[in-house]
Amino acid sequence: MTGRHDVQGASETMHDNVEAATAVSGWTPIAEEAERATRMLHPKHDLPKPPQRRVLTVANQKGGVGKTTSAVNLAAALAMHGLKVLVIDLDPQGNASTALGVDHRSGVPSIYEVLLGEVSLSDAAAVSDQSPNLYCVPATIDLAGAEIELVGMEARESRLKAALPTGAFDELNPDYVFIDCPPSLGLLTVNAMVAAEEVLIPIQCEYYALEGLSQLLRNIELVQNHLNPNLLVSTILLTMYDGRTKLADQVTAEVRKHFGDTVLRTVIPRSVKVSEAPGFGQTVLAYDPGSRGSMSYLDAAREMAERGFGGE
């Protein structure tokens, strides 16, 4: 598809531009940012592997908060830095599959067949065209009716966990697994929480940021009490930050006050490039590796990896 950017070529060009800018006019803020981008895209050291595989459900029933965008870009950033990452697209819209450049037409082996026990996780997983370390189990339109089908099934809240037994990840052997949920608190989201150990909640820095969050936290508590006592809200990521507004700072302060160290220090800015990237079937790291959005997701991924699960 036209509009694709080559990550390595872009970063090499950026490095040449940095040297030229420095030679002509000395060091500038723009040159410094470009040099930082080059360092991030060509790190001297890979990010640390977690002591054990981290399985994170990315959830927020409020739409338009950057949930899928955060899932795929964090996954891509971790993969770029030497870690093996699997994204499970549990949203019938299939936006994560689109962003990772993975085929999700009807009939393609998908998470729907995994839920029904018809195919294994490794058989449904496809390698993203953006990194050999990045895999995706796509969501097809067939998943749209799965929530209704699950209602009549035995142990309906645990179907995904049952489809992911201890050895399910052995062939792919990912360091991180991100489960991208639909923007609802239905059975698919509950299944994701039962199958995971961590919840990552993206919260947008806007007026209605905390609206509905209490209901999400109540659902998480119910899952903890009745279905998955090991579940923990490990990470909150602030998205769509606009530094030009006082409101963004007020929301940021409010969220940090309530959730403390669970909130990543890195915030994701509102960015045209981040919004454009899915239209080209790419993450922002592939679409525009030197953009502010790309750099922010790289920083957030590094912070997640370095602080570990529960501060381990």
C-alpha positions in Angstrom: 0.0 0.0 0.0 1.3 3.4 -0.8 2.6 5.5 2.0 4.6 2.8 3.7 7.8 4.0 5.3 11.0 2.0 5.8 12.0 2.3 9.5 15.7 1.7 8.9 15.9 4.0 5.9 14.0 6.8 7.7 16.2 6.6 10.8 19.4 6.6 8.7 18.3 9.6 6.8 17.4 11.3 10.1 20.9 10.5 11.4 22.4 12.2 8.3 20.2 15.2 8.8 21.4 15.5 12.4 25.1 15.5 11.3 24.4 18.1 8.7 22.4 20.4 11.0 25.2 20.1 13.6 27.9 20.9 11.1 26.1 24.0 9.7 24.5 25.6 12.7 25.6 23.8 15.8 23.3 21.8 18.1 19.6 22.6 18.0 16.5 21.3 19.8 15.3 19.7 16.5 18.6 18.0 15.9 18.6 16.8 19.5 15.2 15.2 19.0 16.2 13.6 15.7 19.3 12.2 17.3 17.2 10.8 20.1 14.9 9.2 17.6 17.9 7.5 15.9 19.1 6.2 19.3 15.7 4.8 20.1 15.3 3.1 16.7 18.8 1.6 16.7 19.3 0.9 20.4 22.7 -0.4 21.6 20.9 -2.6 24.1 17.7 -4.6 23.9 15.1 -4.1 26.6 15.2 -6.6 29.5 13.2 -9.8 29.1 10.6 -10.2 31.9 11.4 -13.1 34.4 8.2 -14.7 33.2 5.8 -14.1 30.3 3.6 -11.0 30.9 0.0 -11.3 29.7 -1.8 -8.0 29.6 -5.5 -7.2 28.9 -5.8 -3.8 27.3 -9.3 -2.6 28.4 -11.5 0.4 28.6 -15.2 0.3 27.8 -15.1 3.9 26.7 -14.4 4.2 23.0 -11.9 6.5 21.4 -9.4 6.5 24.2 -6.5 5.0 22.3 -6.9 1.4 23.5 -6.1 -0.4 20.3 -3.6 2.2 19.2 -1.8 1.8 22.5 -1.9 -2.0 22.4 -0.3 -2.3 18.9 2.2 0.5 19.3 3.5 -0.7 22.7 3.7 -4.2 21.2 5.6 -2.9 18.2 8.0 -0.9 20.4 8.8 -3.9 22.6 9.4 -6.0 19.4 11.7 -3.4 18.0 13.8 -3.6 21.1 14.5 -7.3 20.9 11.4 -8.8 22.7 9.0 -11.3 21.2 5.4 -10.0 21.4 2.0 -11.5 20.6 -1.1 -9.4 20.1 -4.5 -11.2 20.5 -7.1 -9.2 18.7 -10.3 -9.8 20.7 -12.2 -6.9 19.2 -14.6 -7.9 16.3 -13.7 -4.6 14.6 -10.3 -6.1 13.9 -8.5 -2.7 14.2 -5.4 -4.2 15.9 -5.1 -6.8 13.0 -5.3 -3.9 10.5 -2.6 -1.8 12.2 -0.3 -4.8 12.3 -0.8 -5.6 8.7 -2.3 -9.0 9.3 -5.0 -10.5 7.1 -8.3 -10.7 8.9 -10.8 -11.5 6.2 -13.6 -14.0 7.0 -12.3 -17.5 6.7 -8.8 -16.7 7.9 -7.8 -18.7 11.1 -8.6 -16.3 13.9 -9.2 -15.9 17.6 -12.8 -17.0 17.0 -11.7 -20.5 16.0 -9.3 -20.5 18.9 -12.2 -19.7 21.3 -14.2 -22.6 19.8 -11.2 -24.9 20.1 -11.0 -25.5 16.4 -7.4 -24.3 15.9 -4.5 -23.8 18.2 -3.1 -20.4 19.1 0.1 -20.9 17.1 -1.9 -22.0 14.0 -4.0 -18.8 14.1 -1.0 -16.4 14.8 0.5 -14.6 11.9 3.8 -12.6 11.7 3.3 -8.9 11.3 5.0 -7.4 8.3 6.5 -4.8 10.5 8.8 -7.0 12.7 9.8 -10.7 12.8 9.3 -10.5 16.6 5.7 -9.3 16.4 2.8 -11.8 16.0 -0.9 -11.2 15.9 -3.9 -13.6 16.3 -6.4 -11.7 14.1 -10.1 -11.0 14.7 -12.5 -11.6 11.8 -16.1 -10.6 11.4 -17.0 -14.0 12.7 -16.1 -12.8 16.2 -19.1 -10.3 16.1 -21.5 -13.1 17.0 -19.2 -14.8 19.5 -20.5 -12.9 22.5 -24.1 -14.2 21.9 -22.7 -17.8 21.3 -20.7 -17.6 24.6 -23.9 -17.0 26.6 -25.1 -20.6 26.3 -21.7 -22.2 26.7 -20.4 -23.9 29.9 -17.8 -21.8 31.8 -18.5 -19.0 29.3 -16.3 -16.5 31.2 -13.3 -18.9 30.9 -13.3 -19.9 27.2 -10.3 -17.9 26.3 -8.3 -19.2 29.3 -9.3 -22.8 28.4 -8.1 -22.1 24.8 -4.7 -20.9 26.2 -3.4 -23.8 28.4 0.1 -23.8 29.8 1.7 -25.1 26.6 -0.3 -22.9 24.2 2.4 -20.3 24.0 5.3 -22.7 23.8 5.7 -22.7 20.0 5.6 -18.9 19.7 7.3 -18.3 23.1 6.4 -14.6 23.4 7.8 -12.4 26.2 4.7 -10.2 26.2 1.1 -11.0 25.2 -1.4 -8.1 24.7 -5.1 -8.9 24.5 -6.9 -6.1 22.8 -10.5 -5.9 24.0 -13.7 -4.4 22.5 -14.9 -1.1 23.9 -17.4 -2.8 26.2 -17.7 -4.8 29.4 -19.2 -7.8 27.8 -18.2 -11.5 27.8 -15.2 -11.0 25.5 -13.7 -8.5 27.8 -14.4 -10.7 30.8 -12.7 -13.6 29.0 -9.7 -11.5 28.4 -9.4 -10.6 32.1 -9.8 -14.2 33.2 -7.0 -15.3 30.8 -4.6 -12.5 31.8 -2.6 -11.5 34.9 -2.4 -7.8 34.2 -4.8 -5.1 33.0 -3.5 -2.0 31.1 -6.0 0.8 31.1 -5.5 3.7 28.6 -7.1 6.9 29.8 -7.5 10.0 27.6 -6.5 13.4 29.0 -9.9 14.9 28.3 -13.0 16.0 30.2 -14.8 12.7 30.4 -11.6 10.7 31.2 -12.8 9.1 34.4 -16.4 8.6 33.2 -17.2 4.9 33.4 -13.8 4.0 34.9 -15.4 3.1 38.2 -17.6 0.5 36.5 -14.5 -1.0 34.8 -12.7 -1.2 38.1 -15.8 -2.8 39.7 -15.8 -5.4 36.9 -12.1 -6.1 37.4 -12.8 -6.5 41.2 -15.6 -9.0 40.4 -13.3 -11.0 38.2 -10.6 -10.9 40.9 -13.1 -12.2 43.5 -14.7 -14.9 41.5 -12.7 -15.9 38.5 -9.1 -14.7 38.6 -7.6 -13.8 41.9 -4.2 -13.1 40.3 -5.5 -10.3 38.1 -3.9 -6.9 38.8 -4.3 -3.4 37.3 -0.6 -3.0 36.7 -0.5 -0.1 34.2 -2.4 3.0 33.4 -1.4 5.0 30.3 -2.4 8.6 29.7 -3.2 9.2 26.0 -4.2 12.1 23.8 -2.4 14.6 25.9 -2.6 18.2 24.6 0.0 20.3 26.4 -1.7 23.5 25.2 -4.7 23.1 27.5 -4.9 23.4 31.3 -7.5 20.6 31.2 -5.0 18.0 30.1 -2.8 18.9 33.1 -5.7 18.8 35.4 -6.8 15.4 34.2 -3.2 14.1 34.4 -2.9 15.3 38.0 -6.2 13.8 39.0 -5.4 10.4 37.5 -2.0 10.4 39.2 -3.5 11.4 42.5 -5.9 8.5 42.4 -3.7 5.8 41.0 -0.1 6.8 42.0 2.7 4.7 40.6 0.4 2.6 38.5 0.3 5.5 36.0 3.3 5.5 33.6 5.4 8.7 33.7 5.3 8.8 29.9 2.2 10.4 28.4 1.1 9.9 24.8 0.5 13.2 23.0 -2.4 13.9 20.7 -0.9 13.3 17.3 -2.0 13.4 13.7 0.6 10.8 12.8 -0.8 8.3 15.4 -4.2 8.8 13.9 -3.1 8.4 10.3 -1.0 5.3 10.7 -3.8 2.7 10.8 -5.1 4.0 7.5 -1.8 2.6 6.0 -2.1 -0.7 7.8 0.8 0.3 10.1 1.7 1.2 13.6 3.0 4.8 14.1 6.5 3.4 14.6 6.5 2.1 11.1 4.5 4.9 9.6 6.6 7.8 11.0 9.3 6.6 13.3 10.6 10.1 14.1 7.2 11.5 15.2 6.4 12.6 18.8 3.8 9.8 19.0 6.3 7.2 18.0 8.9 8.4 20.5 6.3 8.5 23.2 5.2 4.9 22.7 8.9 3.9 22.6 9.4 5.6 26.0 6.2 4.0 27.4 7.3 0.6 26.3 10.8 1.1 27.8 9.3 2.2 31.1 7.0 -0.8 31.2 9.8 -3.2 30.5 12.3 -1.6 32.9 9.9 -1.4 35.9 8.4 -4.9 35.3 5.2 -6.4 36.6 4.4 -5.2 40.1 7.7 -3.4 40.3 9.6 -6.6 40.1 
